Amino acid sequence: MIWPEDHAWVVASEEDWDSTIIAGSRTLVDSILADDRFEAFEVHEGDDLSRDGDLLNPRRNPTAGP
């Protein structure tokens, strides 16, 4: 977690997560959402952040071996 002393924003990530959460001002969030270098979407309380909740990158079934 990265959180400056003034608490203006926060970055939360964990090695077992497939996402990084960034929170801050509306201006900060809008600039991240508008930047095509990121696969970013706004989340709200109650959103499913598990891999089953990823609607952009649906889980694929593993292929059977030979």
Distance bins in CASP14 RR format, pairs under 12 A and 6 or more apart:
PFRMAT RR
TARGET T0000
AUTHOR 0000-0000-0000
RMODE 2
METHOD distances of the structure
MODEL  1
1 7 0 0 0 0 0 1 0 0 0 0 0
1 9 0 0 0 0 0 1 0 0 0 0 0
1 10 1 0 0 1 0 0 0 0 0 0 0
1 11 1 0 0 1 0 0 0 0 0 0 0
1 12 1 0 1 0 0 0 0 0 0 0 0
1 13 1 0 0 1 0 0 0 0 0 0 0
1 14 0 0 0 0 1 0 0 0 0 0 0
1 17 0 0 0 0 0 1 0 0 0 0 0
1 20 0 0 0 0 0 1 0 0 0 0 0
1 21 0 0 0 0 1 0 0 0 0 0 0
1 22 0 0 0 0 0 1 0 0 0 0 0
1 23 0 0 0 0 0 1 0 0 0 0 0
2 8 0 0 0 0 0 1 0 0 0 0 0
2 9 0 0 0 0 1 0 0 0 0 0 0
2 10 1 0 0 1 0 0 0 0 0 0 0
2 11 1 0 1 0 0 0 0 0 0 0 0
2 12 0 0 0 0 1 0 0 0 0 0 0
2 13 0 0 0 0 1 0 0 0 0 0 0
2 20 0 0 0 0 1 0 0 0 0 0 0
2 21 0 0 0 0 0 1 0 0 0 0 0
2 22 0 0 0 0 1 0 0 0 0 0 0
2 23 0 0 0 0 0 1 0 0 0 0 0
2 24 0 0 0 0 0 1 0 0 0 0 0
3 9 1 0 0 1 0 0 0 0 0 0 0
3 10 1 0 1 0 0 0 0 0 0 0 0
3 11 1 0 0 1 0 0 0 0 0 0 0
3 12 0 0 0 0 1 0 0 0 0 0 0
3 21 0 0 0 0 0 1 0 0 0 0 0
3 22 0 0 0 0 0 1 0 0 0 0 0
3 23 0 0 0 0 1 0 0 0 0 0 0
3 24 0 0 0 0 0 1 0 0 0 0 0
4 10 0 0 0 0 1 0 0 0 0 0 0
4 11 0 0 0 0 1 0 0 0 0 0 0
4 24 0 0 0 0 0 1 0 0 0 0 0
6 24 0 0 0 0 0 1 0 0 0 0 0
6 25 0 0 0 0 0 1 0 0 0 0 0
7 23 0 0 0 0 0 1 0 0 0 0 0
7 24 0 0 0 0 1 0 0 0 0 0 0
7 25 0 0 0 0 0 1 0 0 0 0 0
8 22 0 0 0 0 0 1 0 0 0 0 0
8 23 0 0 0 0 1 0 0 0 0 0 0
8 24 1 0 0 1 0 0 0 0 0 0 0
8 25 1 0 0 1 0 0 0 0 0 0 0
8 27 0 0 0 0 0 1 0 0 0 0 0
8 28 0 0 0 0 1 0 0 0 0 0 0
9 21 0 0 0 0 0 1 0 0 0 0 0
9 22 1 0 0 1 0 0 0 0 0 0 0
9 23 1 0 0 1 0 0 0 0 0 0 0
9 24 1 0 1 0 0 0 0 0 0 0 0
9 25 1 0 0 1 0 0 0 0 0 0 0
9 26 0 0 0 0 0 1 0 0 0 0 0
9 27 0 0 0 0 0 1 0 0 0 0 0
9 28 1 0 1 0 0 0 0 0 0 0 0
9 29 0 0 0 0 1 0 0 0 0 0 0
9 31 0 0 0 0 0 1 0 0 0 0 0
9 32 0 0 0 0 0 1 0 0 0 0 0
10 20 0 0 0 0 0 1 0 0 0 0 0
10 21 1 0 0 1 0 0 0 0 0 0 0
10 22 1 0 0 1 0 0 0 0 0 0 0
10 23 1 0 1 0 0 0 0 0 0 0 0
10 24 1 0 0 1 0 0 0 0 0 0 0
10 25 0 0 0 0 0 1 0 0 0 0 0
10 28 0 0 0 0 0 1 0 0 0 0 0
10 29 0 0 0 0 0 1 0 0 0 0 0
11 17 0 0 0 0 0 1 0 0 0 0 0
11 19 0 0 0 0 0 1 0 0 0 0 0
11 20 1 0 0 1 0 0 0 0 0 0 0
11 21 1 0 0 1 0 0 0 0 0 0 0
11 22 1 0 1 0 0 0 0 0 0 0 0
11 23 0 0 0 0 1 0 0 0 0 0 0
11 24 0 0 0 0 1 0 0 0 0 0 0
11 28 0 0 0 0 0 1 0 0 0 0 0
11 32 0 0 0 0 0 1 0 0 0 0 0
12 19 0 0 0 0 1 0 0 0 0 0 0
12 20 1 0 0 1 0 0 0 0 0 0 0
12 21 1 0 1 0 0 0 0 0 0 0 0
12 22 1 0 0 1 0 0 0 0 0 0 0
12 23 1 0 0 1 0 0 0 0 0 0 0
12 24 0 0 0 0 0 1 0 0 0 0 0
12 43 0 0 0 0 0 1 0 0 0 0 0
12 49 0 0 0 0 0 1 0 0 0 0 0
13 19 1 0 0 1 0 0 0 0 0 0 0
13 20 1 0 1 0 0 0 0 0 0 0 0
13 21 1 0 0 1 0 0 0 0 0 0 0
13 22 0 0 0 0 1 0 0 0 0 0 0
13 49 0 0 0 0 0 1 0 0 0 0 0
14 20 0 0 0 0 1 0 0 0 0 0 0
14 21 0 0 0 0 1 0 0 0 0 0 0
14 49 0 0 0 0 0 1 0 0 0 0 0
16 49 0 0 0 0 0 1 0 0 0 0 0
16 50 0 0 0 0 0 1 0 0 0 0 0
16 51 0 0 0 0 0 1 0 0 0 0 0
17 49 1 0 0 1 0 0 0 0 0 0 0
17 50 0 0 0 0 1 0 0 0 0 0 0
17 51 0 0 0 0 1 0 0 0 0 0 0
17 54 0 0 0 0 0 1 0 0 0 0 0
18 39 0 0 0 0 0 1 0 0 0 0 0
18 49 0 0 0 0 1 0 0 0 0 0 0
18 50 0 0 0 0 1 0 0 0 0 0 0
18 51 1 0 0 1 0 0 0 0 0 0 0
18 52 0 0 0 0 0 1 0 0 0 0 0
18 53 0 0 0 0 0 1 0 0 0 0 0
18 54 1 0 0 1 0 0 0 0 0 0 0
18 56 0 0 0 0 0 1 0 0 0 0 0
18 57 0 0 0 0 1 0 0 0 0 0 0
18 59 0 0 0 0 0 1 0 0 0 0 0
19 38 0 0 0 0 0 1 0 0 0 0 0
19 39 0 0 0 0 1 0 0 0 0 0 0
19 40 0 0 0 0 1 0 0 0 0 0 0
19 41 0 0 0 0 1 0 0 0 0 0 0
19 43 0 0 0 0 1 0 0 0 0 0 0
19 47 0 0 0 0 0 1 0 0 0 0 0
19 48 0 0 0 0 0 1 0 0 0 0 0
19 49 1 0 0 1 0 0 0 0 0 0 0
19 50 0 0 0 0 0 1 0 0 0 0 0
19 51 0 0 0 0 1 0 0 0 0 0 0
19 53 0 0 0 0 0 1 0 0 0 0 0
19 54 0 0 0 0 1 0 0 0 0 0 0
19 56 0 0 0 0 0 1 0 0 0 0 0
19 57 0 0 0 0 0 1 0 0 0 0 0
20 32 0 0 0 0 0 1 0 0 0 0 0
20 38 0 0 0 0 1 0 0 0 0 0 0
20 39 0 0 0 0 0 1 0 0 0 0 0
20 40 0 0 0 0 1 0 0 0 0 0 0
20 43 0 0 0 0 0 1 0 0 0 0 0
20 49 0 0 0 0 0 1 0 0 0 0 0
21 29 0 0 0 0 0 1 0 0 0 0 0
21 32 0 0 0 0 0 1 0 0 0 0 0
21 40 0 0 0 0 0 1 0 0 0 0 0
21 41 0 0 0 0 0 1 0 0 0 0 0
21 42 0 0 0 0 0 1 0 0 0 0 0
21 43 1 0 0 1 0 0 0 0 0 0 0
21 47 0 0 0 0 0 1 0 0 0 0 0
21 49 1 0 0 1 0 0 0 0 0 0 0
22 28 1 0 0 1 0 0 0 0 0 0 0
22 29 1 0 0 1 0 0 0 0 0 0 0
22 30 0 0 0 0 0 1 0 0 0 0 0
22 31 0 0 0 0 0 1 0 0 0 0 0
22 32 1 0 0 1 0 0 0 0 0 0 0
22 33 0 0 0 0 0 1 0 0 0 0 0
22 35 0 0 0 0 0 1 0 0 0 0 0
22 38 0 0 0 0 1 0 0 0 0 0 0
22 40 0 0 0 0 1 0 0 0 0 0 0
22 41 0 0 0 0 0 1 0 0 0 0 0
22 42 0 0 0 0 0 1 0 0 0 0 0
22 43 0 0 0 0 0 1 0 0 0 0 0
23 29 1 0 0 1 0 0 0 0 0 0 0
23 32 0 0 0 0 0 1 0 0 0 0 0
23 42 0 0 0 0 0 1 0 0 0 0 0
23 43 0 0 0 0 1 0 0 0 0 0 0
23 44 0 0 0 0 0 1 0 0 0 0 0
23 45 0 0 0 0 0 1 0 0 0 0 0
24 30 0 0 0 0 0 1 0 0 0 0 0
24 31 0 0 0 0 0 1 0 0 0 0 0
24 32 0 0 0 0 1 0 0 0 0 0 0
24 42 0 0 0 0 0 1 0 0 0 0 0
25 31 0 0 0 0 1 0 0 0 0 0 0
25 32 0 0 0 0 0 1 0 0 0 0 0
26 32 0 0 0 0 0 1 0 0 0 0 0
26 33 0 0 0 0 0 1 0 0 0 0 0
26 42 0 0 0 0 0 1 0 0 0 0 0
27 33 0 0 0 0 0 1 0 0 0 0 0
27 34 0 0 0 0 0 1 0 0 0 0 0
28 34 0 0 0 0 0 1 0 0 0 0 0
28 35 0 0 0 0 0 1 0 0 0 0 0
28 40 0 0 0 0 0 1 0 0 0 0 0
28 42 0 0 0 0 0 1 0 0 0 0 0
29 35 0 0 0 0 0 1 0 0 0 0 0
29 38 0 0 0 0 0 1 0 0 0 0 0
29 40 0 0 0 0 1 0 0 0 0 0 0
29 41 0 0 0 0 0 1 0 0 0 0 0
29 42 1 0 0 1 0 0 0 0 0 0 0
29 43 0 0 0 0 0 1 0 0 0 0 0
29 44 0 0 0 0 0 1 0 0 0 0 0
30 40 0 0 0 0 0 1 0 0 0 0 0
30 42 0 0 0 0 1 0 0 0 0 0 0
31 37 0 0 0 0 0 1 0 0 0 0 0
31 38 0 0 0 0 0 1 0 0 0 0 0
31 40 0 0 0 0 0 1 0 0 0 0 0
32 38 1 0 0 1 0 0 0 0 0 0 0
32 39 0 0 0 0 0 1 0 0 0 0 0
32 40 1 0 1 0 0 0 0 0 0 0 0
32 41 0 0 0 0 1 0 0 0 0 0 0
32 42 0 0 0 0 1 0 0 0 0 0 0
32 43 0 0 0 0 0 1 0 0 0 0 0
33 39 0 0 0 0 0 1 0 0 0 0 0
33 40 1 0 1 0 0 0 0 0 0 0 0
33 41 1 0 0 1 0 0 0 0 0 0 0
33 42 1 0 0 1 0 0 0 0 0 0 0
33 43 0 0 0 0 0 1 0 0 0 0 0
34 40 0 0 0 0 1 0 0 0 0 0 0
34 41 0 0 0 0 0 1 0 0 0 0 0
34 42 0 0 0 0 0 1 0 0 0 0 0
38 56 0 0 0 0 0 1 0 0 0 0 0
39 54 0 0 0 0 0 1 0 0 0 0 0
39 55 0 0 0 0 0 1 0 0 0 0 0
39 56 1 0 0 1 0 0 0 0 0 0 0
39 57 0 0 0 0 1 0 0 0 0 0 0
40 56 0 0 0 0 1 0 0 0 0 0 0
41 47 0 0 0 0 1 0 0 0 0 0 0
41 49 0 0 0 0 0 1 0 0 0 0 0
41 53 0 0 0 0 0 1 0 0 0 0 0
41 54 0 0 0 0 1 0 0 0 0 0 0
41 55 0 0 0 0 1 0 0 0 0 0 0
41 56 1 0 0 1 0 0 0 0 0 0 0
41 57 0 0 0 0 0 1 0 0 0 0 0
43 49 1 0 0 1 0 0 0 0 0 0 0
43 53 0 0 0 0 0 1 0 0 0 0 0
43 54 0 0 0 0 0 1 0 0 0 0 0
43 55 0 0 0 0 0 1 0 0 0 0 0
46 53 0 0 0 0 0 1 0 0 0 0 0
47 53 0 0 0 0 1 0 0 0 0 0 0
47 54 0 0 0 0 0 1 0 0 0 0 0
47 55 0 0 0 0 0 1 0 0 0 0 0
48 54 0 0 0 0 1 0 0 0 0 0 0
48 55 0 0 0 0 1 0 0 0 0 0 0
49 55 0 0 0 0 0 1 0 0 0 0 0
50 59 0 0 0 0 0 1 0 0 0 0 0
51 57 0 0 0 0 1 0 0 0 0 0 0
51 58 0 0 0 0 1 0 0 0 0 0 0
51 59 1 0 1 0 0 0 0 0 0 0 0
51 60 0 0 0 0 0 1 0 0 0 0 0
52 58 0 0 0 0 1 0 0 0 0 0 0
52 59 1 0 0 1 0 0 0 0 0 0 0
53 59 0 0 0 0 1 0 0 0 0 0 0
54 60 0 0 0 0 0 1 0 0 0 0 0
END
